[in-house]
Amino acid sequence: MIDERRIKKKVNEIMRKFEYKLLTINVNHLKKEKFQIELDEKFQKWGNEGWELIKMESITSGGMFFHGATTESFFAVFKREKL
């Protein structure tokens, strides 16, 4: 007879688990050289810690269907496997 609890436990042990980090970056900050340097250092540090940038999208306002829209910020998603 198959022990479902034992199988579920094994599957959970095998399945990889992840954690996520979310970051919103205002466009005005990107215009500042000091901020760009700090952001680069932060991204390098996170990369060394196993974080991977998996998605980055612009957040816009105004306009219709991006016609005349203005980018206000960027939304970034990082992921790494839980240890």
C-alpha positions as CSV (number, residue, x, y, z in Angstrom):
1,M,0.0,0.0,0.0
2,I,1.2,3.5,-0.9
3,D,1.8,5.8,2.1
4,E,0.7,9.2,0.7
5,R,2.1,11.2,3.6
6,R,5.6,9.7,3.0
7,I,5.4,10.5,-0.7
8,K,4.3,14.1,0.0
9,K,7.1,14.5,2.5
10,K,9.6,13.3,-0.1
11,V,8.2,15.6,-2.8
12,N,8.5,18.6,-0.4
13,E,12.2,17.6,0.3
14,I,12.9,17.5,-3.4
15,M,11.0,20.6,-4.5
16,R,13.2,23.7,-4.7
17,K,12.0,26.7,-2.7
18,F,12.6,30.3,-3.5
19,E,12.5,33.7,-1.8
20,Y,11.9,37.0,-3.5
21,K,13.0,40.6,-3.2
22,L,11.0,43.5,-4.7
23,L,12.5,46.9,-5.5
24,T,10.9,50.1,-6.9
25,I,13.3,52.6,-8.4
26,N,12.2,56.1,-9.1
27,V,13.4,57.5,-12.4
28,N,14.5,60.8,-10.8
29,H,17.0,58.8,-8.7
30,L,18.5,57.2,-11.8
31,K,19.6,60.6,-13.0
32,K,21.9,61.0,-10.0
33,E,25.4,59.5,-10.5
34,K,25.8,58.7,-6.8
35,F,22.6,56.7,-6.8
36,Q,23.6,54.8,-9.9
37,I,26.9,53.9,-8.2
38,E,25.1,52.8,-5.0
39,L,22.6,50.8,-7.0
40,D,25.3,49.0,-9.0
41,E,27.1,48.1,-5.7
42,K,23.8,46.8,-4.3
43,F,23.1,44.7,-7.4
44,Q,26.6,43.3,-7.3
45,K,26.2,42.5,-3.6
46,W,22.9,40.8,-4.2
47,G,24.3,38.8,-7.1
48,N,27.1,37.6,-4.9
49,E,24.5,36.5,-2.3
50,G,22.7,34.4,-5.0
51,W,20.0,36.9,-6.0
52,E,19.0,36.9,-9.7
53,L,17.1,39.7,-11.4
54,I,14.2,37.9,-13.0
55,K,12.0,40.8,-14.1
56,M,12.1,44.5,-14.5
57,E,9.3,46.6,-15.8
58,S,8.6,50.3,-16.2
59,I,5.7,51.9,-14.3
60,T,4.1,54.6,-16.4
61,S,1.5,57.3,-16.0
62,G,-0.6,59.3,-18.3
63,G,-1.3,58.6,-22.0
64,M,-3.4,55.8,-23.3
65,F,-1.9,52.4,-24.3
66,F,1.6,53.9,-23.7
67,H,1.0,56.7,-26.2
68,G,2.1,59.9,-24.4
69,A,2.9,57.9,-21.3
70,T,5.7,58.9,-18.9
71,T,7.9,56.4,-17.1
72,E,7.9,57.3,-13.4
73,S,9.7,54.3,-12.0
74,F,10.9,50.8,-12.5
75,F,9.8,47.7,-10.6
76,A,12.4,44.9,-10.2
77,V,12.0,41.4,-8.9
78,F,14.9,39.3,-7.6
79,K,14.8,35.6,-6.7
80,R,17.1,33.1,-5.1
81,E,16.8,29.6,-3.9
82,K,16.2,29.1,-0.2
83,L,19.0,27.3,1.5
